[in-house]
């Protein structure tokens, strides 16, 4: 597959920035100033989009941050994560429409707001996985109806609402693209039915190909097509040796207990996706943490969720991205430690060599 990619960076709103993994650094803790600077660097560096993650216990409130950073940026799109368990969908629709108006359009006329749907619990109230994902599908349906300016009439398992759309609408008059990820059968079905962009955590190239084929078949049952995104860390240096040395440096002050404590901070530690990242990490142990060429799983020793990095020189990193593109990936959400430094490295060494821009959905 060829064509234009969407290349996104990541702002560390959820206390996930380090010079040495497992060693908290007050200068890198989530704050308005630090996370703002990451977004501004990503815009200056030429990235198309930036993920603003969300976690109940950790870091900053994503919606409040998005509303502030929207006024300081002009071009970069904002991929705002929303936790469905913490939201009433009609009110969330109104918030999204308001934020979209605040952000305005890109110079090319596209809406600047994208939404990353997270199928979360209400903090302190645990719901079983399958009904939680069914609730998420209903919430995505509600958002699309209201943000497309249509009357909502839903008599669902979780929401029973008869409601006209709010006066406040998005710049385009349509619901922003919904990005969503998950590996459980219930999550895959939810994605197939409701989202626009299916996100996966690090996989081998063959694993990514298999997942794209699986999700394409699932979506077809609903008469739908999806676009595919890949979330990973990246370490790029002038030589492969330098990149590998830097990867080793990241872990040089980490012990196993520290890593486990960091992984357990997240509310999402007991998921199919997290378990799969652990499996991939175990498979790579015999090869110094490299699952395949230039895919290093060491990050997952101190992070729940996205647990691997693309590591190499500019040619190798570019080749790896193109290998994933060839199996159907059209969007990459990248990050690195510390986020400001790696943002600059990728913007210097790799981004100018990619044909990229916002996804058209």
Secondary structure as GFF3:
##gff-version 3
##sequence-region A 1 361
A	DSSP	beta_strand	6	11	.	.	.	ID=ss1
A	DSSP	three_ten_helix	26	28	.	.	.	ID=ss2
A	DSSP	alpha_helix	32	45	.	.	.	ID=ss3
A	DSSP	beta_strand	49	52	.	.	.	ID=ss4
A	DSSP	alpha_helix	62	69	.	.	.	ID=ss5
A	DSSP	beta_strand	77	83	.	.	.	ID=ss6
A	DSSP	three_ten_helix	84	86	.	.	.	ID=ss7
A	DSSP	alpha_helix	89	103	.	.	.	ID=ss8
A	DSSP	beta_strand	113	118	.	.	.	ID=ss9
A	DSSP	alpha_helix	129	147	.	.	.	ID=ss10
A	DSSP	beta_strand	152	155	.	.	.	ID=ss11
A	DSSP	beta_strand	160	163	.	.	.	ID=ss12
A	DSSP	beta_strand	178	181	.	.	.	ID=ss13
A	DSSP	alpha_helix	185	194	.	.	.	ID=ss14
A	DSSP	beta_strand	197	200	.	.	.	ID=ss15
A	DSSP	alpha_helix	205	220	.	.	.	ID=ss16
A	DSSP	beta_strand	227	237	.	.	.	ID=ss17
A	DSSP	alpha_helix	240	250	.	.	.	ID=ss18
A	DSSP	alpha_helix	256	265	.	.	.	ID=ss19
A	DSSP	alpha_helix	272	283	.	.	.	ID=ss20
A	DSSP	three_ten_helix	285	287	.	.	.	ID=ss21
A	DSSP	beta_strand	290	292	.	.	.	ID=ss22
A	DSSP	beta_strand	295	296	.	.	.	ID=ss23
A	DSSP	three_ten_helix	298	302	.	.	.	ID=ss24
A	DSSP	beta_strand	309	313	.	.	.	ID=ss25
A	DSSP	alpha_helix	314	326	.	.	.	ID=ss26
A	DSSP	beta_strand	331	335	.	.	.	ID=ss27
A	DSSP	alpha_helix	339	349	.	.	.	ID=ss28
A	DSSP	three_ten_helix	351	353	.	.	.	ID=ss29
###
